[in-house]
Amino acid sequence: MTFETFETYAERLLRSDEVPGAAVAAARSGTVVYARGFGAADRDAGIPAGPDTIFGVASVTKSFTAAAVMRLADDGRLSVDDPVVEYLPEFRLPRGDAPAVRIHHFLTHTPGFPPLPSRWYAFGASAREDSDGTPPPVDVGARPPFETPEDLMSYLANGDWTPLGPPGACFSYCNEGYALLDAIVARVSGRPYTRYVAETILEPAGLTSTAFGPPPPHPPAGAMPMPPGGVTTPYIAKKANGRRMILPARTWWYSEVWHPAGGICSTVTDLARYLELYRTGGMVGGRRVLSERAVAAMTRPHVRVGPGQGYGYGLSVLPEYRGGVLVGHHGGRRSISAQIAVVPSRGAAVAVLANLADAPVSAIAYGLVNVLDGADPDVPPIVYPEYACPPERLRVYAGEYRSAEGTLVRVSADGAMLTIVADDMRLATRPVGPDAFVVRPHGLEQYVHFLVDGRPGAGAAARAVAYGSRIIARSGPPPHTA
């Protein structure tokens, strides 16, 4: 396969999703062998996107946060097995056992938190200043925006919510846990979280175009200097009169409290350099940033997410990726899509960034990894099995599932077909196991698993669905299954 084949593949996906601009980079054994931009960093100004253009990376930031925690562990300042309350004594839960939550649970999204509307309060000021027309699930003006991790802890302690289960019992993506790692890093290191990450990860790794955002010319003071490749304009998708329009946003949504969960901005070439950390076992540019033991802990699947996929510390892990291990992370937020991936045994690393939410960056990144390996770009990273689901079983899953975070998943059963509607997309499903299906948004199959109470047959009903890495509860009564 050639990079020309990849470009045809990537351009088709970007065009299909109307993405204004994107950038990609690929490295082999630490050397960038391919880097280019697609589309525009700023359509109105006619500025093309390029490999040195700054984009947001959203949840790719979690790997940097995990690396900072592991750096403290390397120095003997903490252990991932320590209880969170050892460092955050004010951490409380309205229900459940707060002292049982360990740093490990925050790092692996297993503290037991259901999807909560915390991020809306974190981004409250930005959301009020520049709404994209989508009403938030909560009244962001009803309380002051979170300004500190202590604000978030107070909200969690006094909220009316129930854990999904005891710590470690289930995986459900949890930004709150990563946001609170800010306070742990700061209290243990004696330095602000962002400064500690900059001084122990970004600077030693030589990431000269990577910093916490938003990028200039937007506030706050002290943001990164203007990079040579410029900064992308953030874009949002709006619907008006039944028509989808891609428009520039007025602002970047910003929250210092959410920095550990998704606040970094970077370029694809900087990210390709950063991925050396995981290819080499802790080295970047001949300099040791993390110990081999720390990297091994980050890249080991501590919890199962689905068939062929687990989660380490700030990194997703595909332990059986075509005879090797692939580690990486997706990032998605308003005006941001990001994907990193590295296959250490093959020396391959890729980064993809885009300036619109829900862009097909994961499909593009895996396609580029395939091309580096001499395969077709559309070879899937995970091959899900065929499975025959009895048509009468589909009624068990039908209904609405809604999270306090704002996600609504509608599931309908029509004969032998189960259909999911989520994020303005109508998705056909394919059964791949008991109570398990895949859908195909944005060019890549996504695993969906229903949590069913009761034995097969009469009385069985799905109480929740694992969709988008979150466990989302049914919002209405279960269907009649007699």
Beta strands, then each sheet from edge to edge (+ up, - down):
strand 1: 21-28
strand 2: 31-42
strand 3: 47-48
strand 4: 55-56
strand 5: 211-212
strand 6: 235-240
strand 7: 243-248
strand 8: 264-266
strand 9: 283-284
strand 10: 287-288
strand 11: 303-306
strand 12: 309-311
strand 13: 316-321
strand 14: 324-333
strand 15: 336-343
strand 16: 348-354
strand 17: 399-402
strand 18: 408-414
strand 19: 417-422
strand 20: 425-428
strand 21: 430-433
strand 22: 436-439
strand 23: 446-453
strand 24: 461-467
strand 25: 470-473
sheet 1: 3+ 2- 1+ 16- 15+ 14- 13+ 12- 11+
sheet 2: 4+ 8- 5+
sheet 3: 6+ 7-
sheet 4: 9+ 10-
sheet 5: 17+ 18- 19+ 20-
sheet 6: 21+ 22- 23+ 24- 25+
end
